[in-house]
Amino acid sequence: MQNNKIFALDIGTRSVVGLILEENEEKYKVLDLVVKEHKARAMVDGQIHDIQAVSYVIKEVKELLEKTYGKLSKVCVAAAGRSLKTERAKAIVNIKGKPIISQEDILYLELAAVQNAQAIAAEQQAIENFQSYYCVGYSVLHYFIDDQLIGNLIDQQGDEASVEIIATFLPRVVVDSLIKALQRADLELDALTLEPIAAINVLVPVSMRRLNVALVDIGAGTSDIAITNAGTVVAYGMVPTAGDEITEAISDHLLLDFPDAEQAKRELWENDAITVHDILGFENELSKVDVVKQISPAIDKLSKEISMEIRELNNGQPPKAVMLVGGGSKTPELPKRLAGMLNLPENRVAIRGAEAIQGLTFAEHIPGGPEHITPIGIAISARKSPIQYVTVMVNNQTTRMFEVKDLTVGDCILASGILINKLYGKPGMAIFVTMNGQQVTIPGSYGEPPILLKNGKECSLEDQITNGDEIIAQKGADGEQSHIRIRDLIDEIPKKHAVINGKSYNIAAIIKINGKKASLNDKISDRDSIKVDIPDSISELLSTLNLNELLNVLHPFKLYINGKEKVIPNFSGEIRLNGRRTTENETLSSNIDVNIARKMTPTISNLASSMGHLLKRSITVFFNDEKITISKTAGEYKRNGEILKQEEELFSGDHIEWNEASESTFIFQDIFNFVEVNKPKNASGNFSILLNNEEATFYSPIQNGDHLEIVWPTVTYDK
């Protein structure tokens, strides 16, 4: 066949489409198109299950076209979009004490998440080796710091950074089985593409891919979806609902067998009314409006599943526009309902037929329409931008990749099976210490990032590669165990200044390691117990300064009186901190001015007052018109058998004895203990005793306010 003619195959689930395309100065013409259905269920969801059966149908299509165009030996094909596996995954990295500082760190985290998604895809298919999947693209959904959504990870502080991605994979077995089926039909793979890429390449040129657009290829059994944004294809997906769902709904409601229902569905696209013959032999003429009303739930289901998958692939948001291709796109009212579910204007969801491809014409016997977009796209894409296998050496191991995009060093490492998270050096061993009773973990230094070389020169994960490049990925150096001193934990010893009862004191904290005194420069070892003490309350302050005498003032004042313990509150200490009354347990601030004193001096006099004990009884009388107070003992305290005077001091813990005298009446003669009586010089005879101007005796009782007199007879001498 001439070099300007392209032979392409669209190997689908139900049929194989063969196409001859002629290229002339970047303009294309569809010369011929042949469709042959599979004889058996040889394809399931785009993957070849019976290579021999599929190759037989391919050979049939090839031989039919060879009758007109001669020997066909090379062919362009596509891997079905429905074979693509899309998975969400997350990767987490510890950043405690070491924030992410470069885009390279973020890229390593993203690629680790892609490998996690590869592992999920392999696990779901019961494949142990996740290298059995080609990654054909991934998109970042979210970044997180400590599970909180964040816009950019660079320089963020926290314990953990993480990323969630959505990645699309193509099983290697799909490509391998496709090549083997071609070989059995005596065909050589000329170029390979992906079905979604094929359709996008002819409908959404690179210049349009900066727009967020969804392309949906609705076939018979599945609907394949591709999303463009920021200049590239960012995601692929598939829903297992398509045109057959609509055909089955028509079959159920109109009592038609499946082929007749399929024909009725196609007629609905072009006509306002259709005539059908049901399985009972009756002819029915139905309006398009009535049929659409009956199959409305099936149309809604198809619209809903496609819209949900689009949002899932597009980070939860609707795209700017949706293009529909494939035979199933002709479902009545599908564009309108899909627009409603995506909250898009109706003119943003449109069916695109082959006639929309610029520079494309058709032979007269070949119709245009959306159902031919994919086979035409395969032919054009395979010629203009074929997907090649690229072979590189990664750590001296051959790695082959499916070039669905510009490949990078990071893609090579992914494909080689090297675990991204194992390339970073391990963090150094942490040490565990106890600081003032609290467990403290001191991490070792962080491991170094990996060393990447491309063809012997340092490179980054984002550097692009070409066929034959040699990549070396060396694990970064491991971190070291922490070597720190006490000052690294507490910076400096805290200090305080205090004035206590007018005297100044400087107080420094005491540092101990494992019970022994230490300094700020002492090194810390694993399992050390570190204690930093600085007085935090008034009692701790007095204890640290060895002011035991003042400390004792704060203790309850106890006496043992006649063998019984008594606490004397009036003798206890009183604390004033910065002029206000407080307790010994109050936390100290930076400004400390303390005054400590007893409320009352612990003397016998004050004890008697506090206990309500009467030491003396007294009365006031007038003796010879002079006011005199007389008293007698009412009770007494003894310590160690000795009577204590009123001014004598007591000490906490003293044992004392209290004796109360029996109460007796004051008598006249008691006055002589307080006054001196002298006989007048001119006195003669015996004196008289008067009490309140009445005669009395020395034993006469006296009371407060009484007037006492001793009267002497006097002698008068004549001159």
ZAMARGU-4260 file (C-alpha; in steps of 0.2 Angstrom, whole numbers, plus 5000, padded with zeros to 4 digits):
<rodrens>
0) 5000/5000/5000 | 5006/5017/4996 | 5015/5027/5010 | 5001/5040/5010 | 4988/5028/5015
5) 4985/5022/5033 | 4977/5006/5038 | 4969/5007/5055 | 4959/4995/5066 | 4947/4999/5080
10) 4945/4983/5090 | 4930/4985/5100 | 4920/4974/5112 | 4906/4970/5099 | 4915/4972/5082
15) 4931/4976/5073 | 4931/4992/5062 | 4944/4993/5048 | 4948/5009/5040 | 4959/5015/5025
20) 4963/5034/5027 | 4973/5044/5013 | 4984/5058/5019 | 4988/5072/5007 | 4997/5087/5013
25) 4990/5085/5031 | 4973/5083/5024 | 4964/5067/5026 | 4951/5057/5016 | 4942/5041/5022
30) 4943/5029/5007 | 4935/5014/5015 | 4927/5007/5031 | 4923/4989/5035 | 4914/4983/5051
35) 4914/4964/5056 | 4906/4958/5072 | 4915/4945/5084 | 4908/4928/5082 | 4909/4925/5100
40) 4913/4935/5116 | 4931/4936/5113 | 4933/4954/5120 | 4927/4959/5138 | 4928/4978/5142
45) 4941/4982/5129 | 4953/4968/5134 | 4956/4953/5123 | 4951/4937/5131 | 4952/4925/5116
50) 4967/4930/5105 | 4964/4917/5092 | 4945/4922/5090 | 4950/4941/5089 | 4964/4938/5076
55) 4951/4928/5065 | 4940/4944/5064 | 4955/4955/5061 | 4960/4944/5047 | 4943/4945/5039
60) 4943/4964/5039 | 4961/4964/5033 | 4957/4952/5018 | 4941/4962/5013 | 4951/4978/5012
65) 4966/4970/5003 | 4954/4966/4988 | 4954/4984/4984 | 4970/4991/4992 | 4983/4977/4990
70) 4994/4969/5003 | 4991/4976/5021 | 5006/4972/5032 | 5006/4986/5045 | 4992/4993/5055
75) 4988/5007/5068 | 4978/5002/5083 | 4972/5009/5100 | 4971/5001/5117 | 4953/5003/5123
80) 4950/5017/5135 | 4939/5005/5145 | 4954/4995/5149 | 4961/5010/5159 | 4961/5009/5178
85) 4959/5024/5188 | 4963/5024/5206 | 4964/5037/5220 | 4978/5035/5233 | 4987/5045/5246
90) 5005/5046/5252 | 5011/5053/5269 | 5028/5060/5274 | 5034/5065/5292 | 5039/5083/5292
95) 5041/5086/5310 | 5055/5099/5312 | 5059/5098/5294 | 5046/5107/5282 | 5046/5104/5264
100) 5057/5116/5255 | 5057/5112/5237 | 5046/5107/5223 | 5057/5091/5221 | 5051/5086/5238
105) 5033/5088/5233 | 5036/5078/5217 | 5044/5063/5227 | 5028/5063/5238 | 5016/5063/5223
110) 5026/5049/5214 | 5025/5039/5230 | 5006/5041/5230 | 5006/5036/5211 | 5015/5020/5216
115) 5002/5017/5230 | 4988/5019/5217 | 4998/5006/5206 | 4998/4994/5220 | 4979/4996/5223
120) 4976/4993/5205 | 4987/4978/5205 | 4979/4971/5221 | 4961/4973/5214 | 4967/4963/5199
125) 4976/4950/5210 | 4992/4954/5202 | 5007/4954/5214 | 5018/4965/5203 | 5012/4983/5202
130) 5024/4985/5187 | 5011/4976/5177 | 5003/4993/5174 | 5008/5008/5164 | 5004/5025/5172
135) 4997/5035/5158 | 4994/5051/5169 | 4990/5057/5186 | 4982/5073/5194 | 4984/5080/5211
140) 4967/5081/5221 | 4973/5088/5237 | 4988/5093/5248 | 4986/5091/5267 | 4996/5096/5283
145) 4991/5086/5298 | 4975/5081/5289 | 4970/5099/5286 | 4967/5104/5267 | 4981/5116/5261
150) 4985/5125/5245 | 5004/5123/5244 | 5015/5112/5255 | 5031/5123/5253 | 5037/5129/5270
155) 5022/5123/5279 | 5025/5118/5298 | 5017/5102/5305 | 5019/5084/5309 | 5014/5076/5293
160) 5012/5081/5275 | 5002/5071/5263 | 4995/5072/5245 | 4980/5063/5237 | 4981/5060/5219
165) 4970/5051/5205 | 4980/5041/5193 | 4976/5031/5177 | 4984/5015/5172 | 4984/5004/5157
170) 4987/4985/5161 | 5002/4979/5151 | 4993/4963/5147 | 4981/4974/5136 | 4995/4980/5125
175) 5004/4963/5125 | 4988/4953/5120 | 4984/4966/5106 | 5001/4964/5098 | 4999/4945/5098
180) 4982/4946/5090 | 4989/4956/5076 | 5004/4945/5074 | 4992/4930/5072 | 4983/4940/5058
185) 5000/4943/5049 | 5000/4961/5054 | 5014/4971/5062 | 5011/4985/5074 | 5014/5002/5064
190) 5009/5013/5078 | 4999/5012/5095 | 4988/5025/5103 | 4974/5025/5117 | 4956/5027/5111
195) 4953/5042/5122 | 4969/5050/5116 | 4964/5046/5098 | 4948/5055/5099 | 4955/5070/5108
200) 4969/5072/5096 | 4957/5075/5082 | 4944/5085/5091 | 4954/5094/5104 | 4970/5100/5097
205) 4985/5104/5109 | 4980/5123/5108 | 4963/5119/5116 | 4970/5108/5130 | 4973/5122/5141
210) 4954/5122/5143 | 4946/5110/5155 | 4936/5099/5143 | 4928/5082/5145 | 4927/5070/5130
215) 4915/5056/5132 | 4915/5041/5119 | 4899/5032/5122 | 4900/5015/5114 | 4889/5000/5116
220) 4894/4993/5132 | 4905/5007/5140 | 4907/5025/5140 | 4925/5031/5140 | 4930/5048/5147
225) 4945/5059/5145 | 4948/5075/5154 | 4960/5089/5147 | 4967/5104/5157 | 4982/5115/5158
230) 4988/5109/5141 | 4987/5090/5144 | 4976/5075/5146 | 4975/5074/5165 | 4963/5059/5168
235) 4954/5045/5160 | 4939/5035/5166 | 4925/5023/5161 | 4908/5019/5166 | 4900/5002/5162
240) 4884/5010/5155 | 4882/5015/5137 | 4871/5013/5122 | 4865/4995/5126 | 4856/5002/5141
245) 4845/5013/5130 | 4843/4999/5117 | 4837/4987/5131 | 4825/5000/5138 | 4817/5002/5121
250) 4816/4983/5119 | 4807/4982/5136 | 4795/4996/5133 | 4791/4992/5115 | 4792/4973/5116
255) 4805/4972/5102 | 4820/4960/5101 | 4837/4967/5103 | 4842/4970/5084 | 4825/4979/5081
260) 4827/4989/5096 | 4844/4994/5091 | 4837/4999/5074 | 4823/5009/5082 | 4836/5019/5093
265) 4845/5024/5077 | 4829/5030/5069 | 4824/5040/5084 | 4840/5051/5081 | 4834/5056/5063
270) 4815/5055/5064 | 4801/5062/5074 | 4791/5046/5073 | 4795/5028/5070 | 4786/5012/5065
275) 4790/4996/5074 | 4784/4978/5074 | 4784/4970/5091 | 4787/4952/5095 | 4768/4948/5094
280) 4768/4954/5076 | 4758/4971/5079 | 4764/4986/5069 | 4765/5002/5080 | 4768/5020/5075
285) 4776/5029/5089 | 4781/5048/5091 | 4798/5051/5097 | 4791/5061/5112 | 4782/5046/5118
290) 4797/5034/5116 | 4808/5046/5125 | 4796/5048/5139 | 4795/5029/5141 | 4814/5026/5141
295) 4817/5042/5151 | 4824/5033/5167 | 4837/5024/5157 | 4843/5041/5149 | 4843/5048/5166
300) 4854/5034/5173 | 4866/5035/5159 | 4867/5054/5161 | 4870/5052/5180 | 4883/5039/5179
305) 4893/5049/5166 | 4891/5066/5175 | 4897/5058/5192 | 4912/5050/5184 | 4917/5066/5175
310) 4916/5075/5192 | 4926/5062/5200 | 4940/5063/5187 | 4939/5082/5187 | 4942/5084/5206
315) 4924/5086/5210 | 4921/5100/5198 | 4911/5101/5182 | 4922/5105/5166 | 4920/5120/5155
320) 4913/5109/5141 | 4909/5091/5136 | 4911/5083/5119 | 4901/5067/5115 | 4906/5055/5102
325) 4902/5037/5098 | 4886/5029/5092 | 4878/5030/5110 | 4880/5049/5110 | 4865/5049/5098
330) 4854/5045/5113 | 4839/5057/5113 | 4840/5071/5125 | 4857/5065/5132 | 4866/5081/5129
335) 4853/5091/5138 | 4851/5080/5153 | 4870/5079/5155 | 4871/5098/5155 | 4858/5099/5168
340) 4867/5086/5180 | 4884/5095/5177 | 4876/5113/5180 | 4882/5118/5163 | 4873/5128/5149
345) 4865/5117/5136 | 4877/5124/5123 | 4892/5118/5133 | 4887/5099/5130 | 4888/5094/5112
350) 4889/5079/5100 | 4904/5080/5089 | 4904/5070/5073 | 4918/5065/5061 | 4913/5079/5050
355) 4920/5091/5064 | 4937/5085/5060 | 4947/5099/5051 | 4954/5094/5034 | 4944/5077/5033
360) 4933/5071/5019 | 4924/5055/5016 | 4921/5044/5001 | 4903/5045/4995 | 4898/5028/5002
365) 4904/5032/5020 | 4893/5042/5031 | 4901/5054/5044 | 4894/5055/5062 | 4900/5053/5080
370) 4902/5034/5079 | 4917/5035/5067 | 4927/5047/5077 | 4937/5034/5086 | 4943/5023/5071
375) 4947/5039/5061 | 4956/5047/5077 | 4966/5031/5078 | 4972/5032/5060 | 4976/5051/5062
380) 4984/5050/5079 | 4994/5035/5076 | 5002/5044/5061 | 5004/5061/5068 | 5008/5057/5087
385) 5010/5039/5089 | 5014/5032/5106 | 5031/5023/5106 | 5039/5011/5118 | 5054/5020/5126
390) 5068/5009/5133 | 5080/5016/5146 | 5092/5009/5159 | 5087/5012/5177 | 5101/5007/5189
395) 5108/4995/5176 | 5091/4987/5173 | 5081/4988/5157 | 5065/4998/5158 | 5052/4999/5144
400) 5038/5012/5145 | 5023/5017/5135 | 5025/5035/5129 | 5008/5042/5131 | 5016/5059/5137
405) 5033/5067/5138 | 5042/5055/5150 | 5053/5061/5164 | 5066/5054/5176 | 5052/5051/5189
410) 5042/5041/5176 | 5057/5030/5173 | 5059/5027/5192 | 5040/5023/5193 | 5041/5010/5179
415) 5057/5002/5186 | 5048/4997/5201 | 5060/5006/5213 | 5050/5012/5228 | 5050/5031/5229
420) 5049/5032/5247 | 5064/5020/5249 | 5075/5032/5240 | 5076/5045/5254 | 5089/5041/5268
425) 5082/5035/5284 | 5080/5047/5298 | 5093/5045/5312 | 5088/5036/5328 | 5078/5046/5340
430) 5083/5047/5358 | 5070/5047/5372 | 5072/5057/5388 | 5062/5062/5403 | 5061/5081/5406
435) 5053/5086/5422 | 5043/5070/5422 | 5037/5072/5404 | 5042/5060/5390 | 5052/5069/5376
440) 5057/5062/5359 | 5072/5070/5351 | 5072/5064/5333 | 5088/5061/5324 | 5093/5071/5309
445) 5083/5069/5293 | 5089/5058/5279 | 5096/5066/5263 | 5086/5066/5247 | 5091/5053/5233
450) 5105/5057/5221 | 5098/5056/5203 | 5110/5055/5188 | 5105/5055/5169 | 5119/5049/5158
455) 5131/5053/5172 | 5125/5070/5176 | 5115/5076/5191 | 5096/5079/5186 | 5079/5081/5194
460) 5063/5070/5194 | 5056/5082/5181 | 5070/5081/5168 | 5063/5074/5152 | 5071/5058/5145
465) 5074/5050/5128 | 5076/5033/5121 | 5092/5025/5127 | 5095/5036/5142 | 5104/5029/5158
470) 5096/5034/5174 | 5105/5031/5191 | 5094/5033/5207 | 5105/5032/5223 | 5098/5031/5240
475) 5101/5047/5250 | 5112/5046/5265 | 5104/5041/5282 | 5102/5053/5296 | 5112/5052/5312
480) 5107/5050/5330 | 5104/5066/5339 | 5119/5073/5348 | 5112/5087/5359 | 5116/5096/5375
485) 5104/5102/5389 | 5105/5120/5383 | 5097/5114/5366 | 5082/5109/5376 | 5080/5123/5388
490) 5091/5137/5380 | 5096/5144/5397 | 5093/5142/5416 | 5079/5152/5422 | 5082/5164/5436
495) 5072/5174/5449 | 5075/5188/5461 | 5066/5190/5477 | 5065/5202/5492 | 5061/5192/5508
500) 5057/5203/5524 | 5068/5217/5516 | 5083/5206/5511 | 5087/5203/5493 | 5090/5185/5486
505) 5095/5179/5468 | 5088/5162/5464 | 5095/5151/5450 | 5087/5134/5444 | 5096/5118/5448
510) 5098/5105/5434 | 5100/5087/5437 | 5103/5072/5426 | 5098/5056/5433 | 5099/5064/5450
515) 5116/5072/5449 | 5119/5090/5447 | 5123/5095/5429 | 5126/5111/5418 | 5119/5117/5402
520) 5134/5110/5392 | 5131/5092/5398 | 5127/5080/5384 | 5110/5071/5384 | 5110/5052/5381
525) 5095/5040/5377 | 5084/5037/5392 | 5091/5051/5403 | 5080/5059/5416 | 5082/5078/5417
530) 5075/5089/5430 | 5076/5108/5431 | 5070/5115/5447 | 5066/5133/5451 | 5055/5138/5465
535) 5038/5140/5459 | 5029/5144/5476 | 5033/5153/5492 | 5036/5137/5502 | 5048/5131/5488
540) 5057/5147/5488 | 5060/5147/5507 | 5066/5129/5506 | 5078/5132/5492 | 5086/5147/5501
545) 5086/5136/5518 | 5076/5149/5527 | 5069/5136/5538 | 5065/5149/5552 | 5053/5158/5541
550) 5047/5141/5534 | 5042/5136/5552 | 5032/5152/5554 | 5021/5146/5540 | 5017/5130/5549
555) 5003/5128/5561 | 5008/5133/5579 | 5004/5119/5591 | 5004/5118/5610 | 5001/5103/5621
560) 4990/5110/5636 | 4987/5098/5650 | 4992/5084/5638 | 4980/5089/5624 | 4986/5096/5607
565) 4980/5114/5603 | 4983/5123/5587 | 4984/5142/5590 | 4979/5151/5574 | 4984/5168/5581
570) 5002/5162/5582 | 5003/5156/5564 | 5012/5165/5551 | 5004/5178/5538 | 5011/5180/5521
575) 5010/5196/5510 | 5016/5195/5492 | 5019/5212/5484 | 5008/5220/5498 | 4993/5208/5497
580) 4989/5193/5508 | 4992/5176/5500 | 4996/5158/5504 | 5012/5148/5503 | 5007/5138/5488
585) 5004/5153/5476 | 5013/5153/5460 | 5027/5166/5460 | 5028/5179/5446 | 5044/5188/5441
590) 5041/5202/5453 | 5043/5194/5471 | 5043/5205/5487 | 5038/5194/5502 | 5035/5198/5520
595) 5032/5184/5532 | 5027/5187/5551 | 5016/5179/5564 | 5000/5187/5567 | 5003/5188/5586
600) 5019/5185/5597 | 5017/5169/5605 | 5018/5175/5624 | 5009/5168/5639 | 4999/5184/5639
605) 4993/5182/5621 | 4990/5163/5624 | 4978/5167/5639 | 4969/5180/5628 | 4968/5167/5613
610) 4962/5153/5625 | 4950/5164/5635 | 4960/5160/5651 | 4960/5173/5666 | 4977/5175/5674
615) 4972/5188/5687 | 4956/5195/5695 | 4956/5213/5701 | 4945/5227/5708 | 4947/5246/5710
620) 4944/5253/5727 | 4947/5270/5736 | 4959/5269/5751 | 4960/5285/5761 | 4953/5293/5746
625) 4967/5287/5734 | 4961/5276/5720 | 4969/5259/5721 | 4968/5243/5710 | 4970/5227/5719
630) 4972/5210/5711 | 4975/5191/5715 | 4980/5176/5704 | 4966/5168/5694 | 4976/5155/5685
635) 4994/5151/5680 | 5004/5142/5666 | 5019/5131/5670 | 5032/5124/5659 | 5043/5110/5666
640) 5036/5114/5683 | 5040/5133/5682 | 5027/5146/5683 | 5028/5156/5667 | 5027/5175/5667
645) 5015/5184/5656 | 5029/5191/5644 | 5038/5174/5642 | 5039/5167/5624 | 5031/5151/5619
650) 5037/5139/5605 | 5028/5127/5594 | 5027/5110/5602 | 5029/5116/5620 | 5020/5106/5633
655) 5013/5117/5646 | 5001/5115/5661 | 4987/5127/5665 | 4980/5128/5683 | 4965/5139/5687
660) 4964/5146/5705 | 4948/5143/5716 | 4938/5159/5716 | 4939/5169/5733 | 4932/5186/5739
665) 4943/5201/5741 | 4944/5206/5760 | 4949/5222/5768 | 4966/5216/5772 | 4970/5213/5754
670) 4973/5231/5752 | 4989/5230/5762 | 4997/5221/5747 | 4996/5236/5737 | 4998/5251/5749
675) 5009/5255/5763 | 5001/5261/5780 | 5011/5272/5792 | 5005/5277/5809 | 5004/5296/5810
680) 5016/5305/5822 | 5002/5313/5833 | 4992/5296/5833 | 4986/5289/5850 | 4977/5274/5854
685) 4970/5261/5843 | 4965/5264/5825 | 4948/5261/5818 | 4944/5252/5801 | 4930/5260/5791
690) 4922/5253/5775 | 4911/5265/5767 | 4911/5275/5783 | 4906/5261/5793 | 4916/5251/5805
695) 4923/5235/5798 | 4937/5222/5801 | 4951/5216/5791 | 4941/5201/5785 | 4926/5212/5780
700) 4923/5208/5761 | 4926/5222/5749 | 4919/5226/5732 | 4923/5237/5717 | 4921/5255/5721
705) 4921/5253/5740 | 4930/5267/5751 | 4942/5260/5764 | 4949/5270/5778 | 4960/5267/5793
710) 4958/5281/5806 | 4970/5284/5821 | 4965/5294/5836 | 4976/5310/5837 | 4982/5320/5852
715) 4981/5339/5852 | 4995/5348/5862 | 4991/5366/5869 | 5003/5380/5865
</rodrens>
